[in-house]
């Protein structure tokens, strides 16, 4: 199986986005004051990541399922 054959689920994309925001912000869990901004960033990164995966998948050759 090639790397390009693996598709991330919506939950995996969101978990990766959360991990990215934690790493960039330096917070493993934001304070209540920053929680809305933290969650908004996760949403935006998850959307951008899904767009990337959709664009890559659109350019892959379709495989016949045996």
C-alpha positions in Angstrom: 0.0 0.0 0.0 1.4 3.4 -0.9 1.1 6.4 1.4 -1.3 8.1 -1.1 -3.7 5.2 -0.8 -4.4 5.9 2.9 -7.3 8.3 3.6 -7.6 10.0 6.9 -11.0 10.0 8.6 -12.7 13.2 9.7 -11.8 12.3 13.3 -8.1 11.8 12.4 -8.0 15.1 10.5 -9.6 16.9 13.5 -7.2 15.2 16.0 -4.2 16.2 13.8 -5.6 19.8 13.7 -5.9 19.8 17.5 -2.4 18.5 17.9 -1.1 21.2 15.6 -2.9 24.0 17.5 -1.6 22.6 20.8 2.0 22.6 19.4 1.8 26.1 17.9 0.1 27.7 20.8 2.1 26.0 23.5 -1.2 25.1 25.4 -2.3 21.5 25.8 -5.6 22.9 27.1 -6.5 26.5 26.7 -7.9 28.6 29.5 -11.6 29.4 29.4 -10.6 32.8 28.1 -8.8 31.4 25.1 -11.0 28.3 24.4 -13.1 29.9 21.6 -10.0 31.0 19.7 -8.4 27.6 20.3 -11.5 25.7 18.9 -11.8 28.2 16.0 -8.2 27.5 15.0 -8.8 23.8 15.1 -11.9 24.2 12.9 -10.0 26.3 10.3 -7.0 23.9 10.2 -9.3 20.8 9.9 -11.1 22.5 7.0 -7.9 23.4 5.2 -6.5 19.9 5.8 -9.7 18.3 4.4 -9.4 20.6 1.3 -5.8 19.4 0.8 -6.8 15.7 1.1 -9.7 16.2 -1.3 -7.5 17.9 -3.9 -4.8 15.2 -3.6 -7.4 12.4 -3.9 -9.0 14.1 -7.0 -5.6 13.7 -8.8 -5.0 10.1 -7.8 -5.7 7.3 -10.3 -8.7 5.3 -9.3 -7.9 1.7 -8.3 -10.1 -1.2 -9.1 -11.3 -3.0 -6.0 -10.8 -6.7 -6.3 
